[in-house]
Each structure stands twice: as structure tokens, then as C-alpha cells.
Amino acid sequence: MTTHSHHDNVEKQFGSQANAYLTSTVHASGRDLQQLAERLSSFPHASVLDMGCGAGHASFIAAQNVKQVVAYDLSSQMLEVVVQAAKEKGLENIATRQGYAENLPFEDHAFDVVISRYSVHHWHDVGLALREVNRVLKAGGVLIMMDVMSPGHPVRDIWLQTVEALRDTSHVRNYSSGEWLSLVNDANLIVDTLLTDRLPLEFSSWVARMRTPAALVEAIRLYQKSASAEVKAYFALQEDGSFTSDTIMVEAHKAA
């Protein structure tokens, strides 16, 4: 799949689901958002870029703690939701821009902080996107990335990637902690902290949010039922299909 066709697929997948992501409990709350708010409170005068902002939950947190936020996403419909929600929340320091993660339409050294939450697993070329992050960050600038994480172990990894891809055809990959370290280092950014957590996912809302076709929902359920005892235990797989994924929060900085 070419970069262009993948981006088209991402926009098609998420445009019609924009409001569902605004009201999603998984996206609107979580320990990672609390941690993000605490961290960004140290940058009251910062200019922040939220890459793959989705319905804007990380942007809203950022806007309450920093000077200026650019909410950046491939989906114009997602950005419309962000604009309306920001207005309702009285957040006047959020601007929106549309585009790809791999080709940021910003000047060099434009931002103090770059953040991204639950978006990277959709990016066509994470390495290229992180090199773009390096370019637009000021010297000493900070990167904070949050996403679902691969367990790394081959059996668990293939199970996770398969259910993710069946649910959402724009899914590319959830990366392990080791892969994250390599990707960030290869972009000439310096890793400072790496935090992991667990995220329970309620099955019916998980597939409804993406409007997964019934045939693929059934395929996921059949695949879940065929999982090994090891996989079922690791992901805390429930009778209704609900399960628990690993998440990761990586903070890095650009050399001064």
C-alpha cells in the first residue's frame, strides 16, 4: 500500500467516527491524560503540536496548561469536532491544521513540545514522522508520545496486531518498548522516560466506535475463542470479548 492510499484509508476510517471519539470514555479519560496535564504544567509559555489529535482530548488538556496548541490531524471531520468542542470548553488557544504525520507543514524549530496520543499505530512511516518531529522542535524541545503497546513477545504480538487490524483496516502496528526506543533514537531524539500501563477495552464499544463490519466482528470473536491459554491470560480476555492492552508513554527531548 502506498503512503497516499494509506492516508486515504485513515481519513475514510476516522472521518465518520469523529463524534464517537469525542465521547469515547477510553479517549476522554485515563491516567495518561492526568500525567500529561502534570507534565505540561511545567511549560506554561510553550507552543505545543498535537500530532494525530483525533477528537482533541490531548489538545484540550494541553490548552489548559500551555500558551498555544496546534491540533493536527489527517481527518478534516475530526478537526471540525475539535474546533466545536474547544469553543464549547472556552479554549481560545487552540488552532487546527490538516495533514500527514510524515510531512509537517511547519517551519523548523516551531514548537517547544510535540505530543501524540493513540495515533502513532496508524502512521505509515513512524521513523519519517519522528524525524519531522525533530525538525519542528526547538533545541531542548520535548516529545511526549502515548499509545497502545505491543507486548513484544511474538505470540502475544501477532494476536494483538491481528485483532487490531480486523477491527480497523487503517491499523499499521502497535510498537513494543524496544521498538519505541529504537525509533526515537534513530530520529536523533534522546529518551528520558518510558512508562507502561494497562488499558481495559470493553469489546462492544471498541468495535462500535470504529463501525467494524459485522463479519469482521465475528472474525475477531472466533479468533479470540481460538486463543491459547497464555494469550487469554495475558490480555485478560473476557467471555464478551473485552480485553486489556498494554500502553506506553515515552518522553524524549531534542539536544540543546
C-alpha positions in Angstrom: 0.0 0.0 0.0 1.4 3.4 -0.9 1.6 6.3 1.5 -1.1 8.1 -0.3 -3.5 5.3 -0.3 -2.9 4.5 3.3 -3.6 8.1 4.3 -6.8 8.0 2.2 -7.8 4.9 4.2 -7.1 6.5 7.5 -9.2 9.6 6.6 -12.0 7.4 5.4 -11.9 5.2 8.5 -12.0 8.1 11.0 -13.9 10.9 9.4 -17.4 9.5 10.0 -16.4 8.4 13.6 -15.3 11.8 14.8 -18.1 12.4 17.3 -17.8 8.8 18.6 -14.2 9.5 19.6 -15.1 12.8 21.3 -17.5 10.9 23.6 -15.4 7.8 24.0 -14.5 7.1 27.7 -11.3 5.5 26.6 -10.1 8.6 24.8 -11.7 11.2 27.1 -10.1 10.0 30.3 -7.2 8.0 31.7 -4.1 8.1 33.9 -2.1 9.2 30.8 -4.1 12.4 30.4 -3.6 13.2 34.1 0.2 12.6 33.7 0.2 14.7 30.5 -1.5 17.6 32.3 1.0 17.4 35.2 3.9 17.4 32.8 2.7 20.2 30.6 2.1 22.4 33.6 5.8 22.8 33.6 5.6 24.6 30.2 3.1 27.5 30.7 4.6 29.6 27.9 5.0 26.7 25.4 3.8 26.3 21.9 2.5 22.7 21.5 1.8 20.5 18.5 -0.6 17.6 19.0 0.0 15.2 16.1 -2.9 12.9 15.1 -5.1 14.9 17.6 -8.3 12.9 16.8 -11.2 14.4 18.7 -8.8 16.6 20.6 -8.7 15.2 24.1 -4.9 15.7 24.5 -5.2 19.1 22.8 -7.8 20.2 25.4 -5.5 19.1 28.3 -2.6 20.9 26.7 -4.5 24.1 26.1 -5.3 24.4 29.8 -1.6 24.3 30.7 0.3 26.0 27.9 0.2 29.1 25.8 -0.7 27.8 22.4 -1.8 24.5 20.8 -1.9 23.3 17.2 -4.3 20.3 16.8 -3.1 18.5 13.8 -4.8 15.6 12.1 -5.4 13.9 8.7 -9.2 14.0 9.1 -11.0 17.3 8.4 -14.1 16.0 10.2 -12.0 15.3 13.3 -10.7 18.8 13.2 -14.2 20.2 12.9 -15.1 18.3 16.1 -12.1 19.8 17.8 -13.0 23.3 16.8 -16.6 23.0 18.1 -15.6 21.3 21.3 -12.8 23.8 22.0 -15.4 26.6 21.5 -17.8 24.9 24.0 -15.0 24.5 26.5 -14.0 28.1 26.2 -10.5 27.2 24.9 -9.4 30.0 22.7 -5.7 29.0 22.3 -6.2 26.0 20.0 -5.6 26.3 16.3 -6.2 23.4 13.8 -4.2 22.2 10.8 -4.8 19.3 8.5 -2.0 17.0 7.1 0.1 13.9 7.4 2.4 13.0 10.3 5.2 12.3 7.8 5.1 15.8 6.2 4.5 18.5 8.8 3.6 21.9 7.2 5.5 23.9 9.8 8.8 25.8 9.9 11.9 24.4 11.5 12.1 24.9 15.3 8.4 25.9 15.6 7.4 24.1 18.7 8.5 23.7 22.3 6.6 20.5 22.8 5.2 17.8 20.5 2.6 15.4 21.8 0.6 12.5 20.3 -1.9 10.1 21.9 -3.4 6.9 20.4 -2.4 7.9 16.9 1.1 6.5 16.1 -0.2 3.0 15.3 -1.9 4.5 12.3 1.1 6.2 10.8 2.5 4.9 7.6 6.2 5.7 8.4 6.8 6.4 12.1 10.6 6.9 11.5 10.0 9.6 9.0 7.3 11.2 11.2 9.7 11.3 14.2 12.4 12.9 12.0 9.8 15.6 11.2 9.2 16.0 14.9 13.0 16.6 15.4 12.9 19.2 12.7 10.0 21.2 14.1 11.1 21.0 17.7 13.2 23.8 19.2 16.5 22.9 20.7 15.8 21.3 24.0 12.2 20.7 23.0 10.2 17.8 24.4 8.3 14.9 22.7 5.6 13.0 24.6 4.0 10.0 22.8 1.2 7.8 24.2 -0.1 4.7 22.5 -1.2 1.1 22.9 2.0 -1.0 23.1 2.9 -4.4 21.7 3.9 -6.9 24.4 7.0 -7.7 22.3 6.7 -11.5 22.7 5.9 -13.0 19.2 2.8 -15.0 20.2 1.2 -12.1 22.1 2.3 -9.6 19.4 0.7 -11.3 16.5 -2.5 -11.8 18.5 -2.7 -8.1 19.3 -1.9 -6.9 15.7 -4.4 -9.3 14.2 -7.4 -8.2 16.4 -6.4 -4.6 15.8 -6.2 -5.0 12.0 -9.5 -6.9 11.9 -11.2 -4.1 13.9 -9.6 -1.3 11.9 -8.2 -1.6 8.4 -6.1 1.6 8.8 -4.1 0.0 11.7 -0.4 -0.4 10.9 1.3 -1.6 14.1 1.5 -1.3 17.8 5.2 -1.0 18.7 7.0 -2.6 21.6 9.0 -0.7 24.2 12.2 -1.8 22.4 10.9 -0.6 19.0 10.0 2.7 20.5 13.5 3.2 21.9 15.0 2.4 18.5 12.6 4.7 16.6 13.1 7.6 18.9 16.9 7.2 19.0 17.1 6.8 15.2 15.4 10.2 14.9 18.2 11.7 17.0 16.0 12.3 19.9 17.0 11.4 23.5 14.7 9.2 25.5 14.2 10.5 29.1 11.3 8.3 30.5 9.3 5.3 29.4 6.2 4.5 31.4 3.9 1.5 30.8 0.3 0.8 32.0 -2.7 -1.4 31.3 -5.8 -0.3 29.4 -9.1 -2.3 29.7 -11.1 -2.2 26.5 -14.9 -3.0 26.5 -15.5 -5.0 23.4 -18.9 -3.8 22.1 -17.9 -0.1 22.4 -14.4 -0.8 21.0 -15.8 -2.2 17.7 -18.8 0.2 17.6 -16.5 3.2 17.8 -14.8 2.1 14.6 -18.0 0.8 13.0 -16.3 -2.5 12.3 -18.4 -4.6 9.9 -20.3 -7.5 11.4 -18.3 -10.1 9.5 -15.1 -8.8 10.9 -16.5 -8.5 14.4 -17.4 -12.2 14.1 -13.9 -12.9 12.8 -12.4 -11.2 15.9 -14.7 -13.2 18.2 -13.7 -16.5 16.5 -10.1 -15.6 16.7 -10.4 -14.7 20.4 -12.0 -18.0 21.2 -9.2 -19.9 19.4 -6.5 -18.0 21.5 -4.1 -20.0 23.7 -4.5 -20.0 27.4 -1.3 -17.9 27.6 -2.8 -15.2 25.3 -6.2 -15.3 27.1 -4.5 -14.8 30.5 -2.1 -12.1 29.3 -4.8 -10.0 27.7 -7.3 -10.8 30.5 -9.7 -11.9 27.7 -13.3 -12.0 28.9 -16.3 -14.0 27.7 -17.8 -10.9 26.0 -14.6 -10.2 24.0 -13.4 -7.4 26.3 -9.6 -7.5 27.0 -6.8 -5.4 28.4 -3.9 -4.0 26.3 -0.5 -2.6 27.3 0.0 1.2 26.9 3.2 3.2 26.8 4.1 6.8 27.4 7.5 7.9 26.0 9.1 11.2 26.8 12.2 12.4 24.9 13.9 15.6 24.0 15.9 17.2 21.3 19.5 18.0 22.2 20.1 21.7 23.1 
